[in-house]
Amino acid sequence: YGSKPTQNGHIHDGHIPPLPRKDLGFTAMNSTGPLARNVSDLKAIYDVCYQPMPQYQQYMRVETDTPKHRELGKYKVAYFDSLVGMGCSRATKEGLTRVVNALEEQGASVEKISIDDALARRILQCWVKLFGFVAGQDFSWPIRKVMQLKINSDLKGSNIEASKQLGEGLSLDFKEYSKALLEQKECTAEFFAYFEKYDFIVSPTTVTT
């Protein structure tokens, strides 16, 4: 089991980028958290290691209006297994189905949903731009061009057009980075609209095992 805290809900020590033993650099979109053999251990680790540190703006408590019930039957749960036509593997889908079936057996209200294609494309393109800016900060211009060629080659097999956003990120243009941060906030707020109807959303963490 793993816990992936939200951005700024954890410390970034040891995360790359920036490169080791370098004081320069910054992190964005990083999310590091503990692994454990069961949920109880995971909660114990989290409670010990993630005490609020307001002086560093770390581990800030996030309170939501999600109701707390003793039975799963009182929760409304949504799930999805694809984004803009990109589906997950059979093994991953089977794992997701087992989770969905277990929730239904416990009485939870479970419904399959589709994430709006336009929103999903915006989210993925925004991620690519932020990734380019953060990943390229330690590299010279020639190395960043090699990265761009390699990643653009990988993107050719995808139905998400993001090569332009990748180039904007790898250019290390602070104006484009600022625009991406604003877009990230807007996408997050728009996605949160799904939680007006559902208490939790279940999805694969990646497309294949």
C-alpha positions as CSV (number, residue, x, y, z in Angstrom):
1,Y,0.0,0.0,0.0
2,G,1.2,3.5,-0.7
3,S,0.2,7.1,0.2
4,K,0.7,9.8,-2.3
5,P,0.1,13.1,-0.4
6,T,-1.0,16.2,-2.3
7,Q,1.5,18.8,-3.5
8,N,3.0,20.7,-0.5
9,G,1.6,18.0,1.8
10,H,5.1,16.6,2.2
11,I,8.8,17.4,2.1
12,H,10.9,17.1,-1.0
13,D,14.2,16.1,0.5
14,G,16.0,13.7,-1.8
15,H,13.7,14.2,-4.8
16,I,15.2,14.7,-8.2
17,P,15.2,17.3,-9.7
18,P,17.1,19.2,-8.5
19,L,20.2,17.1,-8.8
20,P,21.9,15.8,-5.7
21,R,24.3,18.1,-3.8
22,K,23.0,21.1,-5.6
23,D,21.4,23.9,-3.6
24,L,19.8,25.5,-6.7
25,G,16.6,24.3,-8.3
26,F,13.0,23.8,-7.4
27,T,10.4,21.1,-7.4
28,A,6.8,21.1,-8.7
29,M,4.3,18.3,-9.0
30,N,6.4,16.1,-6.8
31,S,4.6,13.8,-4.5
32,T,6.6,11.4,-2.2
33,G,5.0,9.3,0.4
34,P,5.4,6.1,2.5
35,L,4.9,2.4,1.4
36,A,3.7,-0.2,3.8
37,R,2.3,-3.8,4.0
38,N,-1.2,-2.7,5.2
39,V,-3.3,0.4,5.6
40,S,-2.9,0.5,9.4
41,D,0.9,0.7,9.1
42,L,0.5,3.3,6.4
43,K,-1.6,5.5,8.7
44,A,0.8,5.1,11.6
45,I,3.7,6.2,9.4
46,Y,1.8,9.1,8.1
47,D,0.8,10.3,11.6
48,V,4.4,10.2,12.8
49,C,6.2,11.6,9.7
50,Y,3.7,14.2,8.5
51,Q,3.1,16.5,11.5
52,P,2.3,20.0,10.4
53,M,5.3,22.4,9.9
54,P,3.6,25.8,9.3
55,Q,7.0,27.5,9.4
56,Y,8.0,25.7,6.2
57,Q,4.4,25.5,4.8
58,Q,4.7,21.7,4.8
59,Y,2.3,19.0,5.8
60,M,-0.5,21.5,5.9
61,R,-3.8,19.9,7.0
62,V,-6.4,19.8,4.2
63,E,-10.0,19.7,5.4
64,T,-12.8,18.7,3.0
65,D,-16.5,18.4,3.5
66,T,-16.4,14.7,2.6
67,P,-18.8,12.9,4.9
68,K,-17.5,10.3,7.4
69,H,-19.6,7.1,7.7
70,R,-19.0,3.9,9.5
71,E,-20.3,1.8,6.6
72,L,-19.2,1.9,3.0
73,G,-22.9,1.6,2.0
74,K,-23.4,5.2,2.7
75,Y,-20.7,6.5,0.3
76,K,-21.1,7.4,-3.3
77,V,-18.2,6.2,-5.4
78,A,-17.3,6.9,-9.1
79,Y,-14.7,5.1,-11.2
80,F,-13.1,5.4,-14.6
81,D,-10.7,3.3,-16.6
82,S,-9.8,5.4,-19.6
83,L,-8.9,9.0,-20.6
84,V,-9.5,10.5,-24.0
85,G,-9.7,7.0,-25.6
86,M,-6.6,5.7,-23.8
87,G,-7.6,2.5,-21.9
88,C,-5.7,0.5,-19.4
89,S,-4.4,-3.1,-19.8
90,R,-6.5,-6.2,-19.2
91,A,-4.7,-7.0,-16.0
92,T,-5.1,-3.4,-14.7
93,K,-8.8,-3.4,-15.6
94,E,-9.3,-6.7,-13.9
95,G,-7.7,-5.3,-10.7
96,L,-10.0,-2.2,-10.9
97,T,-13.0,-4.5,-11.4
98,R,-12.2,-6.4,-8.2
99,V,-12.1,-3.2,-6.2
100,V,-15.4,-2.0,-7.7
101,N,-17.0,-5.4,-7.0
102,A,-15.8,-5.3,-3.4
103,L,-17.2,-1.8,-2.9
104,E,-20.5,-2.9,-4.3
105,E,-20.6,-6.0,-2.1
106,Q,-20.2,-3.7,0.9
107,G,-23.2,-1.7,-0.2
108,A,-21.5,1.3,-1.6
109,S,-23.2,3.2,-4.5
110,V,-20.7,2.8,-7.4
111,E,-21.1,4.4,-10.9
112,K,-18.8,4.4,-13.9
113,I,-18.0,7.9,-15.2
114,S,-16.1,9.4,-18.1
115,I,-13.8,12.4,-17.6
116,D,-14.5,15.2,-20.0
117,D,-12.2,14.8,-23.0
118,A,-11.4,18.6,-23.2
119,L,-10.5,18.7,-19.5
120,A,-8.4,15.6,-19.7
121,R,-6.4,17.0,-22.7
122,R,-5.8,20.3,-20.9
123,I,-4.6,18.4,-17.8
124,L,-2.2,16.2,-19.7
125,Q,-0.9,19.1,-21.8
126,C,-0.4,21.2,-18.7
127,W,1.5,18.3,-17.0
128,V,3.8,17.9,-20.1
129,K,4.7,21.6,-20.0
130,L,5.4,21.6,-16.2
131,F,7.4,18.4,-16.6
132,G,9.5,19.9,-19.3
133,F,10.3,23.0,-17.2
134,V,11.1,21.2,-14.0
135,A,13.0,18.3,-15.7
136,G,15.0,20.6,-17.9
137,Q,16.2,23.0,-15.2
138,D,19.5,21.2,-14.6
139,F,20.4,20.6,-18.2
140,S,22.2,22.6,-21.0
141,W,20.4,23.6,-24.2
142,P,21.7,20.7,-26.2
143,I,20.6,18.1,-23.6
144,R,17.2,19.7,-23.5
145,K,16.9,19.4,-27.3
146,V,17.8,15.7,-27.0
147,M,15.1,15.3,-24.4
148,Q,12.6,17.0,-26.6
149,L,13.4,14.8,-29.6
150,K,13.2,11.6,-27.5
151,I,9.9,12.5,-25.7
152,N,8.3,13.8,-28.9
153,S,9.1,10.4,-30.5
154,D,7.3,8.7,-27.6
155,L,4.3,11.0,-28.0
156,K,3.8,10.0,-31.6
157,G,2.0,6.9,-30.5
158,S,-0.4,8.9,-28.3
159,N,-3.6,10.7,-29.3
160,I,-2.6,13.6,-27.1
161,E,-0.9,16.4,-29.0
162,A,1.6,17.9,-26.5
163,S,4.8,18.4,-28.4
164,K,4.2,22.2,-28.4
165,Q,3.7,22.3,-24.7
166,L,6.8,20.1,-24.2
167,G,8.9,22.6,-26.2
168,E,7.5,25.5,-24.2
169,G,8.4,23.8,-20.9
170,L,11.9,22.8,-22.0
171,S,12.6,26.4,-23.2
172,L,12.7,27.3,-19.5
173,D,10.6,30.4,-20.3
174,F,9.4,31.6,-16.9
175,K,6.3,33.3,-18.5
176,E,5.2,30.0,-19.9
177,Y,5.9,28.3,-16.6
178,S,3.7,30.9,-14.8
179,K,0.9,30.3,-17.4
180,A,1.2,26.6,-16.7
181,L,0.8,27.0,-13.0
182,L,-2.3,29.1,-13.5
183,E,-3.7,26.4,-15.9
184,Q,-2.9,23.7,-13.3
185,K,-5.0,25.6,-10.7
186,E,-7.9,26.0,-13.1
187,C,-7.8,22.3,-14.1
188,T,-7.8,21.2,-10.5
189,A,-10.7,23.4,-9.7
190,E,-12.7,22.1,-12.7
191,F,-11.9,18.5,-11.8
192,F,-13.2,19.1,-8.3
193,A,-16.7,19.5,-9.7
194,Y,-16.9,15.7,-9.9
195,F,-16.8,15.6,-6.1
196,E,-20.0,17.6,-5.9
197,K,-21.8,14.3,-6.8
198,Y,-19.3,11.6,-5.5
199,D,-17.4,11.2,-2.2
200,F,-14.5,9.3,-3.8
201,I,-13.2,8.6,-7.3
202,V,-11.4,5.3,-8.1
203,S,-9.1,5.0,-11.0
204,P,-5.9,3.0,-12.1
205,T,-2.7,4.6,-11.0
206,T,-1.1,3.7,-14.4
207,V,-2.3,2.0,-17.6
208,T,-0.3,-1.3,-17.2
209,T,1.3,-3.3,-14.4
